[in-house]
Amino acid sequence: MTDTILEQASNITLFGHTFNIWAMMILFIFGVIVYGLDKARRTKCIDWVDLVTSVDQATGEVQASATKIMQLIGGITGTFIVVKLTLQNTINWDIFGIYLTYVAGVEGFSRFMLAKYGVMTPPPPAPVVVTPPAPPVPVVTTTTVTTESARPVDNGS
């Protein structure tokens, strides 16, 4: 009974077409993300080629990276499977745990394999330490005050 209520509540009909609200929300969020990434690309904040290329340590040339390509394919495939199983309400903790392990472990495993075969990643740049300028030296001036018409004060005693 509850399943039929949820199923009926998640579908709406507009102009003779039936739409699933959850699917529409996912598509809307995906569209917003793609729009944001495209806007960043146009302002030169993101270069899409960096998703699948790397710099060769020996020659300094930019070339296709098999590791990055496999990470991208695995991430897209794994995310599709998890989303599909979630929408079908058949996902279990084992599948979700394997997916999270994959997503969290990809970069670490890649670095492990690069280190195993002797490929060294360049060290991060040294932090730049900016020292503030020295405070200005205070200027001491002396003034001499002279009084010519000083009278004694009579305090009434």
trRosetta pair geometry for C-beta under 8 A, 3 or more apart (Angstrom, degrees):
i j d omega theta_ij theta_ji phi_ij phi_ji
1 4 6.1 -57 -154 34 30 107
1 5 6.6 28 151 -17 64 106
2 5 5.6 -55 -150 36 36 112
2 6 6.3 32 154 -15 68 106
3 6 5.9 -57 -147 40 31 108
3 7 6.1 31 155 -20 65 109
4 7 5.5 -52 -141 38 32 113
4 8 6.2 30 158 -17 65 106
5 8 6.0 -57 -147 39 27 106
5 9 6.1 23 155 -17 64 112
6 9 5.7 -58 -141 41 30 109
6 10 6.1 23 161 -18 66 111
7 10 6.1 -60 -143 36 26 105
7 11 6.8 9 161 -7 61 111
8 11 6.4 -69 -149 41 30 100
10 20 5.9 14 142 -155 98 76
10 21 5.0 -125 -162 33 63 102
10 22 5.7 -12 -161 -12 122 101
11 18 5.5 4 -176 -175 112 105
11 19 7.0 156 -153 78 62 38
11 20 5.8 -35 -96 -98 72 58
11 21 7.2 -134 -77 -12 21 84
12 18 7.3 164 84 -150 32 59
12 19 5.5 -20 63 61 81 90
12 21 6.2 73 -5 -62 106 95
13 16 7.1 5 179 -121 100 10
13 17 6.8 165 -152 80 64 32
13 18 5.1 -31 -95 -94 79 68
13 19 7.6 158 -95 15 28 73
14 17 6.0 -26 69 61 68 84
14 19 6.3 -5 19 3 106 121
19 23 7.4 -137 -180 68 75 107
19 24 5.5 42 165 -52 119 129
20 23 4.0 62 83 14 112 112
20 24 6.5 173 86 -13 56 85
21 24 5.7 -60 -150 38 31 112
21 25 6.3 32 153 -21 67 105
22 25 5.7 -51 -148 33 32 111
22 26 6.5 32 154 -17 64 104
22 87 7.3 162 120 -124 135 98
23 26 5.7 -53 -149 36 33 111
23 27 6.3 32 153 -16 65 107
23 87 8.0 59 -78 -134 86 138
24 27 5.7 -54 -145 40 32 111
24 28 6.2 36 153 -23 65 106
25 28 5.6 -53 -146 35 31 113
25 29 6.4 29 156 -16 65 105
26 29 5.9 -54 -147 38 30 108
26 30 6.2 32 153 -19 64 109
26 83 7.8 113 -147 -161 147 130
27 30 5.6 -54 -145 39 31 114
27 31 6.2 35 154 -22 64 106
28 31 5.6 -54 -150 35 30 113
28 32 6.5 30 152 -19 64 103
29 32 5.7 -52 -149 34 33 112
29 33 6.5 33 152 -18 65 104
30 33 5.8 -55 -150 36 31 111
30 34 6.3 29 153 -16 66 107
31 34 5.7 -54 -144 39 32 110
31 35 6.2 35 155 -21 65 106
32 35 5.6 -52 -146 36 30 114
32 36 6.4 31 154 -19 63 106
33 36 5.8 -55 -149 36 30 111
33 37 6.3 26 155 -15 65 107
34 37 5.8 -56 -145 40 31 109
34 38 6.2 31 155 -19 65 107
35 38 5.8 -57 -146 38 28 110
35 39 6.3 30 154 -21 64 106
36 39 5.7 -53 -147 35 30 112
36 40 6.5 30 153 -17 64 104
37 40 5.6 -53 -149 37 34 111
37 41 6.4 38 150 -23 65 103
37 46 6.4 -51 -164 55 76 165
38 41 5.4 -49 -147 33 35 115
38 42 6.5 35 154 -19 65 103
39 42 5.9 -52 -149 34 32 111
39 43 6.7 17 155 -6 63 108
40 43 6.0 -65 -148 46 32 101
40 45 4.2 -78 -171 67 87 119
40 46 4.5 57 121 -1 109 114
41 44 7.7 35 179 -78 33 24
41 45 7.3 -86 -70 54 23 73
41 46 4.9 -59 -82 72 66 99
41 47 7.5 118 -133 -93 82 29
41 48 6.4 7 -116 -37 129 99
44 47 7.8 12 -156 -64 60 85
46 50 7.7 -123 -171 36 67 123
47 50 5.0 90 83 -15 92 105
48 51 5.8 -28 -176 3 57 116
49 52 6.8 -80 -168 50 46 84
49 53 5.3 -1 156 10 86 129
49 62 7.8 40 142 166 125 138
50 53 6.3 -76 -114 54 29 89
51 68 6.5 161 156 165 45 121
51 72 6.1 76 164 -86 105 138
52 64 6.0 -19 146 -141 95 79
52 65 6.3 -175 173 44 44 83
52 68 5.3 175 -126 109 36 118
52 69 5.3 53 -140 -78 97 81
52 72 6.6 -45 -83 -6 88 152
53 62 5.2 32 165 178 132 97
53 63 6.4 165 -150 86 89 21
53 64 5.9 -64 -102 -100 71 36
53 65 5.8 128 -151 -7 18 95
53 68 7.2 -66 9 59 16 153
54 62 7.4 178 93 -145 20 64
54 63 7.0 -30 63 64 64 67
54 65 3.9 69 -1 -70 108 131
54 67 7.7 15 -18 52 145 107
54 68 6.4 159 -38 -17 106 132
55 60 6.3 -13 -178 -154 106 42
55 61 7.2 162 -152 83 63 25
55 62 5.7 -40 -95 -92 65 63
55 63 8.0 104 -127 19 22 72
56 59 4.7 16 95 45 127 91
56 60 6.5 -52 72 2 80 13
56 61 5.0 9 27 54 118 76
56 62 7.7 -152 -2 -81 81 14
56 63 5.6 39 -43 13 108 119
57 60 8.0 12 -169 -67 15 49
57 119 5.8 172 -3 -152 148 89
57 120 6.9 118 -141 56 152 66
64 69 6.8 21 176 -41 100 128
65 68 4.0 59 89 15 118 109
65 69 6.5 169 89 -13 61 84
66 69 5.7 -57 -145 39 32 112
66 70 6.2 29 158 -16 67 108
67 70 6.0 -59 -148 39 26 106
67 71 6.3 28 154 -20 63 108
67 110 5.2 105 -178 -132 135 114
67 113 7.5 178 -105 76 131 136
68 71 5.5 -52 -145 36 33 114
68 72 6.3 34 155 -20 65 105
69 72 5.8 -55 -150 35 30 111
69 73 6.4 25 154 -14 65 107
70 73 5.8 -53 -142 40 33 108
70 74 5.9 32 158 -17 66 111
71 74 5.8 -58 -142 42 26 110
71 75 6.0 26 159 -20 63 110
71 106 5.1 105 -130 -178 107 134
71 110 7.1 -21 -65 -62 131 137
72 75 5.9 -55 -143 36 26 110
72 76 6.4 22 159 -15 62 107
73 76 6.1 -58 -148 38 28 107
73 77 6.1 23 157 -14 65 112
74 77 5.8 -58 -140 42 28 108
74 78 5.8 25 163 -16 66 112
74 102 6.8 -134 155 175 118 127
74 106 7.2 167 88 -106 134 128
75 78 6.0 -55 -138 40 25 108
75 79 6.1 23 162 -16 62 110
75 103 6.9 88 -120 -108 91 82
75 106 7.3 -23 -66 -59 102 165
76 79 6.0 -59 -145 39 25 108
76 80 6.3 28 155 -21 62 108
77 80 5.8 -57 -150 35 29 112
77 81 6.5 26 155 -18 65 106
78 81 5.8 -55 -148 35 31 109
78 82 6.3 26 157 -15 66 107
78 99 5.3 152 175 -131 112 90
78 102 5.6 -148 -117 92 164 150
78 103 7.2 -162 108 -58 146 89
79 82 5.9 -56 -145 39 32 108
79 83 6.1 28 158 -16 66 108
79 99 7.8 118 -82 -160 44 123
80 83 6.0 -58 -144 40 27 107
80 84 6.0 27 158 -20 65 111
81 84 5.8 -57 -144 38 27 111
81 85 6.2 22 160 -13 64 109
81 95 7.6 -125 134 -176 110 121
81 99 7.6 -161 81 -90 105 122
82 85 6.0 -57 -143 41 28 106
82 86 6.1 29 156 -21 63 110
82 91 6.7 56 -153 -115 62 137
82 95 6.9 169 -104 140 77 105
82 96 6.7 96 -134 -106 112 66
82 99 4.9 60 -72 -111 132 166
83 86 5.6 -57 -146 37 29 113
83 87 6.3 26 157 -17 65 107
84 87 6.0 -57 -147 38 28 107
84 88 6.3 17 156 -9 63 111
85 88 5.7 -61 -143 46 32 106
85 90 5.3 -96 -159 75 80 82
85 91 3.9 107 127 -73 110 85
85 95 6.2 -33 97 118 170 158
86 89 7.4 29 180 -76 33 36
86 91 4.9 -4 -77 -14 59 140
88 91 7.8 120 64 -29 83 75
91 95 5.6 -118 -154 72 78 129
91 96 5.9 75 166 -51 117 102
92 95 5.6 95 56 12 69 98
92 96 7.2 -141 99 0 34 95
93 96 5.6 -62 -143 45 34 110
93 97 5.8 38 158 -24 70 109
94 97 5.9 -57 -146 36 25 110
94 98 6.5 25 156 -18 62 105
95 98 5.8 -55 -150 35 30 110
95 99 6.4 31 152 -19 64 107
96 99 5.6 -54 -150 36 32 114
96 100 6.4 29 154 -16 66 105
97 100 5.8 -54 -144 38 31 108
97 101 6.2 34 155 -20 65 106
98 101 5.7 -55 -148 37 30 113
98 102 6.4 33 153 -21 64 105
99 102 5.7 -54 -151 34 30 112
99 103 6.4 25 155 -16 66 107
100 103 5.8 -54 -143 38 33 108
100 104 6.0 23 161 -11 67 111
101 104 6.1 -62 -141 44 26 103
101 105 5.6 6 166 -6 65 123
102 105 6.2 -72 -135 46 19 99
102 106 6.5 40 166 -52 61 95
103 106 6.6 -34 -150 -6 23 112
104 108 7.7 7 141 5 66 121
105 108 5.3 -69 -152 50 55 111
105 109 5.3 52 154 -25 88 108
106 109 6.1 -62 -148 37 23 107
106 110 6.4 23 156 -20 62 109
107 110 5.7 -54 -147 35 32 113
107 111 6.4 29 156 -16 65 105
108 111 5.9 -57 -149 38 31 108
108 112 6.3 35 151 -22 65 106
109 112 5.4 -52 -147 35 34 116
109 113 6.4 31 156 -17 66 104
110 113 5.9 -55 -148 37 30 108
110 114 6.4 29 153 -17 64 107
111 114 5.7 -53 -145 38 33 112
111 115 6.2 31 156 -17 65 107
111 121 7.3 -44 -130 -18 93 138
112 115 5.9 -59 -149 39 28 108
112 116 6.2 32 152 -26 64 107
113 116 5.5 -49 -144 31 33 116
113 117 6.6 11 163 -1 64 107
114 117 6.5 -70 -149 48 27 95
114 119 4.3 -79 -168 72 85 110
114 120 7.9 153 147 -76 103 16
114 121 6.7 56 126 -43 146 96
115 118 7.7 51 -174 -69 31 18
115 119 7.3 -90 -70 60 27 66
115 120 7.7 61 -110 -98 65 54
147 150 4.7 78 118 -55 125 105
